[in-house]
Amino acid sequence: MKKEDVLTLIRIRMDEAQVAIRDAEFLLKGEGSSQAVVNRAYYAMFYSVLALLQQLGKVPSKHKGVVSLFDMEFVRTGLFPKQLSRDYHRIFKLRHVSDYKALKPVPRPEAEEVLAKARSFVQAVTEYFQKSLPAKDG
């Protein structure tokens, strides 16, 4: 894949991450379900990790593979702190349980905390790209 195409895909994924954060914020403010807030917050993190992996040319087809590669390529190498990995793992599991196995809804305070963690995660990835990618033309 050409370098320009990779950069375009990275920017698209990061835009998707920002949209998912805004969606989660909208749901939270509008009394949307906590499950939906967790889902959108998780996907914000997921899209930002896809952007990172796109840079390496490694984009697995399963969510678990995305989580594993984030740890291997970005956390173990010291590019991102371990706390971001812990947050991503926790929210990955919570989203899975709340979407498929929950017997009770996610408490609202937990959904608020998840959104805050997702914002921090996406911000860290955004800052990484601001330092490592060429400026966008136009």
ABEGO torsion letter per residue (X at the ends): XBAAAAAAAAAAAAAAAAAAAAAAAAAAAAGBBAAAAAAAAAAAAAAAAAAAAAAAGBBBABAAAAAAAAAAAAAAAGABBAAAAAAAAAAAAAAAAAAAABABBBBAAAAAAAAAAAAAAAAAAAAAAAAABBBBBX
